[in-house]
Amino acid sequence: MNDVLVPDAGGLYCAAGDFWIDPLRPVPRAVVTHAHADHARSGAGEYFTARDGLPVLAHRVGDGGDFRPVEYGEPFALGETRVTLFPAGHILGSATVRVESEHGTWGVSGDFKRAPDPTCALFQPFACDVWMTECTFGLPVYRWPETEQVVTEILDWWQDCIAAGRPAVLFCYALGKAQRLLAELAGRAPRPVWLHGAMLPLTDCYRAQGLGLADTVPVSAAEKGERFAGELILAPPSAAGSPWMRRFPKHSAGFVSGWMRIRGNRRRRGYDRGFVMSDHADWPDLIRTVADMRAARVITIHGNGEALAGYLNEQGIAAESWNLRASMNRSESA
């Protein structure tokens, strides 16, 4: 049986539909799973994406693209294929992709998680012959605590900073994680949360879709001489160590990420606190999702998938790993 999807110089290509999923460079027709920069790039001729994610995608790639928003669960034709987007539970508007053709049904994840998230639709499994799964945290050590536990840890840390009169600078990714935190803090934050400028337009996109987020104030709106004692400030990781941080004297620094599951990562990056919350599936949910998709063949992508592929093969499921970036480089050098 021919592969429905193959890696080429543009990324993950479907010849029967003449489109790419999350292409690595400008292509005529792109199906985009979500708006993170490693999945959504400017320059495509057409963008097919879930309607919920369109405002964020347009902000990220520019509003000059030819956007074709589609509803979750509603199939549409591309060439000789039928394509359907399903909720991925990763960030607002994120999707998995089902591609049906005469050569079988393939399912493709961009990034996904199974934990509930107040800012996006819950992951929805579907049956397919081949499941192409992300594997960002594809090692058994990656197992996430309950979200409520982590939010309580963040609030306790913030209260400690309030008592000490110290700024609490919490580093997190500007798209998805920041807004998820604000949604979890809604109704529980003791005072408004300050935001780095990179987070403002993205947070506005979320608010515009009616999502309930904690009250926020831009750091740029602070009075001259503001020392932010006891305030919670959300900032992207790129701000760490930058001159921007000088406005938060004697601050305590935390980082929210699945990478904080490994304590050494927190120490190496110089954070005072690490909070384990990820927008990706952990090891148990990667395995659970393989079972839910009922696929006879599994291909790991977007991460180091050798461990998961090896485990699945031991369980009698045909599995392999694809490195899309390496395939692109091979195609370009051929």
N, C-alpha and C positions, 0 to 999 in steps of 0.2 A: 504494500500500500504506500502510495506517495505521501510524503509529509505535507500537511496543509500549510504549515509555517516553517520557514527556513531562515537562518541568519544570512544576511548579505551585507554589502557595504553601507546600506542605509539603516540596518538594524534587524528587526524581526519582520520578515516579508511574507505576504500571502499572495502568491501568483494568481490563484483563482479569483481573488477579489481585487487584485492590483492595489494593495494598500499595505502600509506598515503600521505596526503597533508600537507606540512610544519610540518613534524613530530617533536615531542618534545624530542625524543631520537633516537639512531641509529635503523634503520629499513632496511629490505631487499630492498625495492623499495619506493622512495620518488618522489613526484611531488612538486617542490619547486617554490613558487610564486616570490621570490626575495631574495637578498643576505643579508638582515639585519639579525643580529644575533638571533633575536627572531623568525625567520622563517626558517633560513638555519643553519643546524648543521652538524658537521662532523660525519663520521661513517656509513653513509648509503651505501648499496650495489650498488644501481643505483640512479642516479639523472636525472630526466626529468625536463628540464627548458627551458625557451625561449632563443634562440640563442644569442640575443643581451645582455643578462645578464650573459652569460657563463664566460667571463674573470673575472668579479668581484666575481662571485660565487666560481670559482676555487681558487681565491686568499683568499677568506674567509674560505673555508672549507678544502683547501689543494688540490693539483692537483693529488692526488692518487686515487680520486674517479672515478667511471665509469659513465662519463657524457654522457647524451643522449640529445643533444640540438635539439629543434624543432622550427619550424617557427610559428609565429603568424597566427592563422586562419586555420592551416592545421591539421585536425584530425589524431589521431593515436590510435591504439588499445592497450588496456591493459586488459587482461583477457576477460571478457564478456562485457566490456564497450568501448565506444569511447570517447576519451579525446581531448579537444581542448583548447589551450591557447590563450588569447586575451590580448591586451595591457591594463595595469592598470593605467598608467600615474603617478605612484608613484616615481620610480627611474629608472635608465637605466635598461632595461630588465625585468622590473616588469610585472607580468601577473595575470589575473584572470583565473579561471579554469572552463570549462564546462564539466560535466560528464554525458554522455548519457547511459542509460541502459533500460532494459525492465520495470524497476520500475519508469521511469520518467527521466527528465533532471534536474540536479542540477547545480547551478552556485555558485562558491566559490571565495570570495576575500581574498587575503592576506591583503595588505594595498592598497589603491587607492586614487586618487584625480581626479577632473574634470577640474581643472585649467590648461591652457597650460603651458608646461615646455619645454624649448629648449633642454633639455638633454634626453628626453624620448618620446616615442610615446604616443599620446593622448588616454585617456580611450575610450574603444569601448564597448558599451552595446550589449547584446544579449538576446534573449528570453529564459526563463527557467521556470520550474514549481516551484522550490524552490530556493531562493536567500539567500546565507549565506554571510552576510555583516560584514565587520569590523565596529567598533563603537568606535574608539579611542576618537573622539570628539562628542559623541552622546548626547549633551545637546543643547537646543536652543540658549544659550549664544554664542556658537562658530559659528561665521560668519566672513569669511575672507574678508579683503579689497582687492582691485585690486593689483596685483603684481607690476605694474608700480608705484603705490603710495608708496609701501614699499621700492622698490629699490631707489626711489628718497629720501625717508627719510634716508636711509643708506648713500647715497652719500652726503647729506647735513650734516649729523653727521660727516662723514669723513672729509669734508671740514672744519668744525668747529675745528676738531682735528689738521688739518694741520695748520690752523691759530693760534692755541694755542701752537703748537709745542709738542703735546701729542701723544703717540701711541694710535691707535684705535684698541682695541682687540675685535674681533667679534666672539663670541662662537656660534658654530653650529655643527650639527652632521657630522661626518667625511665622511659618505657615503650617497650621494644623495643631502643633503642640501648644503654642501660645493661646490659641482660641479654645482648645480643649480645657486647658487650665482655667481660663477665665470662666468657662461654662461651669466647671466643677466648683469654682469659688463663688459663683453667683449665690447671693443670700447668705453666705458664710464669711465673706471677707469683712474684717472689722473696719476697713476704710478703703477708699478707691485705690486701684492698682496703677502704678506709673508705667508707661510704655515707651520703649525705644522707638524712634521714628520709623525704622524699617517695618515695624509691626502695625503701624496705624492704618495704612490703606487696606491691608489684608483683613484686619479686624473689622474695618468698616464694611467690607464685602460680606462678612459673616452676619453682622448686625442687620444689614440691608435685607437679609433673607429671614429675618424674624427670630434669630437665635438669641436666647437669653444669656447674656454675658455679664460678669461683674462690671461695676462702674470703673472707668479708666480715665487717666489724665496723661497727656503727652509730657514727657520729660522736658521737652522744649518750652512748655508753658510755665515752668517753675520760675518763681521770683528769683532775682539775682541774690546770691548768698544762701539759697535754700540748701540745707545739709541733709535732707531726707532721713532724718533720725526716725527709726521705727517704721519706715515706709517699705513696701514691697515694690521692687522694680523688675519688670520682665525685659530681658535683653537677649539678642541673638548671640551665639557663641563667638562670632567674629568680633564682638565688642570687647571681649576679655583682653586685658592688657593694653587696650587702646587709650588715647588721651581722654576719650569720653568718660572713662571710669573715674577720672580725678574728681568729679563732682560728688562722689559718694565716699567721703572720708571714713576710714575705719569700718568699711562694710564687711558683711559676711557674704560669701559667695556660694551659691548652690547651683547644681545642674540637674535637669530632669531629662533622663534618657534611659533607654534599655541598656546602653553601654555601661551605666553605673551599676549593673549587676556584678561587674568585676571590680572589686574594691581598688585594685591597683590603678584602674583608669582614673578614678577620682583623685588619687594621690599624684599621679603623673601630670594631670591637668591643673593641679593646684586649687581644687575646689574644697571649701570647708565641709560641704554636705553634698551627697549624691542621692538623688531620688529616682527609684526604678519605676519608670512609667514609659512604655513604648507604644508607638502607633503601628507596630509590626507584630506579626504572629510570633509567639515563642515556640520552643521546641514541641511541647505537647500539642499546641494548636496547629502547627505545621502537619503533624502526623494525623491529628483528628480530621483536618481538612482533606487530606488525601483520601481518607475513608469516605468522607461525605460526598466527594466528587465522583466516587465509584469508577475511577479511571484505571484501565489495565496498564497504562504506561504513564510514568511521571518524569518530567524534565525540570531540573532545578535551574533557576536563572536569578539574576540580581543578588548576587552574594556568593559566599563560599558554600556550595551545596554538596560537596563530596561526602560529608558525614551523613547527611540525610539520604542521599542516593544509596550509599552503602547500607544504611540501616534498612531502607525499603527493599533493597535486593535480598537482604537476609530474611525478610518477611515474605518473600515470594512475589513481590511487585517489581516489574521491570522498571528500572529507574536509571537515569543518567544526568550529567551536568553539562550545560551549555554556557560558554563564555561569549556573550554577544559582542563585547568590545574586541576580544581577540579575533573573532570571526570577521568583524568589520575591518580590522587592521590587515588581516590576511587578504581580504577581497581588494583592498586599496593597493596592496603591494604586488598583487598578482599581475 
